[in-house]
Amino acid sequence: MKKSLIVMSKSLFGWIASCITIVYKIPQIVKLYKTKKSADLSIVSLFIQLIGYIFYILHGYTLGDWPIIFMGAGALFENIIITIMYYCYNENTETSNSPSS
C-alpha cells in the first residue's frame, strides 16, 4: 500500500510539474500577441529551448513517462508558436523603427 502511494505521488508530482511548465509560457504568448513586438526576445534562447524540449520528449519516451512526454510536447508546441510570432512581429518592429521617406 505504501509503495503504491509513493508511485502515485511521483506521477502526481510529474503531472503538476508538466502543467506548470506548459502554463508558464502562456503570458508570453499573450503579451506578444497584444504588443506585436518581439525585439526583446532572444531567438538563440528559443532555439536552445526547442532542442531541450525535443530531448525531454525522447527521454520521456524511453522511460515511458507520460508526464515528461506531455510537458515536452506542450512546451515544444508553445515554443514553436513563440518562434513563429517572433519572426512575424520582428518584421513589424523593424518596419516601425525604420525612418520614413
FENDASUL-V510326 format. One record per pair of residues at least 24 apart in sequence whose C-alpha atoms are under 10 Angstrom apart, sorted by sequence separation. I is the first residue (numbers start at 1). GAP is how many residues later the second one is. If there is no record, write none. Layout:
BEGIN
i:I gap:GAP
i:I gap:GAP
END
This chain:
BEGIN
i:52 gap:24
i:53 gap:24
i:50 gap:25
i:51 gap:25
i:49 gap:26
i:50 gap:26
i:53 gap:26
i:49 gap:27
i:50 gap:27
i:50 gap:28
i:50 gap:29
i:46 gap:30
i:49 gap:30
i:50 gap:30
i:47 gap:32
i:46 gap:33
i:47 gap:33
i:50 gap:33
i:46 gap:34
i:46 gap:36
i:47 gap:36
i:46 gap:37
i:43 gap:39
i:43 gap:40
i:46 gap:40
i:41 gap:41
i:42 gap:41
i:41 gap:42
i:43 gap:43
i:38 gap:44
i:42 gap:44
i:43 gap:44
i:38 gap:45
i:41 gap:45
i:40 gap:46
i:38 gap:47
i:39 gap:47
i:18 gap:48
i:19 gap:48
i:22 gap:48
i:37 gap:48
i:38 gap:48
i:39 gap:48
i:18 gap:49
i:22 gap:49
i:29 gap:49
i:33 gap:49
i:36 gap:49
i:37 gap:49
i:38 gap:49
i:41 gap:49
i:17 gap:50
i:18 gap:50
i:21 gap:50
i:22 gap:50
i:25 gap:50
i:28 gap:50
i:29 gap:50
i:32 gap:50
i:36 gap:50
i:37 gap:50
i:38 gap:50
i:39 gap:50
i:40 gap:50
i:14 gap:51
i:15 gap:51
i:16 gap:51
i:17 gap:51
i:18 gap:51
i:19 gap:51
i:20 gap:51
i:21 gap:51
i:22 gap:51
i:23 gap:51
i:24 gap:51
i:37 gap:51
i:38 gap:51
i:39 gap:51
i:14 gap:52
i:15 gap:52
i:18 gap:52
i:19 gap:52
i:22 gap:52
i:23 gap:52
i:26 gap:52
i:29 gap:52
i:30 gap:52
i:33 gap:52
i:36 gap:52
i:37 gap:52
i:38 gap:52
i:39 gap:52
i:14 gap:53
i:15 gap:53
i:18 gap:53
i:21 gap:53
i:22 gap:53
i:25 gap:53
i:29 gap:53
i:32 gap:53
i:36 gap:53
i:37 gap:53
i:38 gap:53
i:39 gap:53
i:11 gap:54
i:13 gap:54
i:14 gap:54
i:17 gap:54
i:18 gap:54
i:21 gap:54
i:22 gap:54
i:24 gap:54
i:25 gap:54
i:28 gap:54
i:32 gap:54
i:35 gap:54
i:36 gap:54
i:37 gap:54
i:38 gap:54
i:39 gap:54
i:11 gap:55
i:12 gap:55
i:15 gap:55
i:16 gap:55
i:18 gap:55
i:19 gap:55
i:22 gap:55
i:23 gap:55
i:36 gap:55
i:37 gap:55
i:38 gap:55
i:39 gap:55
i:11 gap:56
i:14 gap:56
i:15 gap:56
i:18 gap:56
i:19 gap:56
i:22 gap:56
i:26 gap:56
i:29 gap:56
i:33 gap:56
i:36 gap:56
i:37 gap:56
i:38 gap:56
i:11 gap:57
i:14 gap:57
i:18 gap:57
i:22 gap:57
i:25 gap:57
i:29 gap:57
i:32 gap:57
i:36 gap:57
i:37 gap:57
i:37 gap:59
END
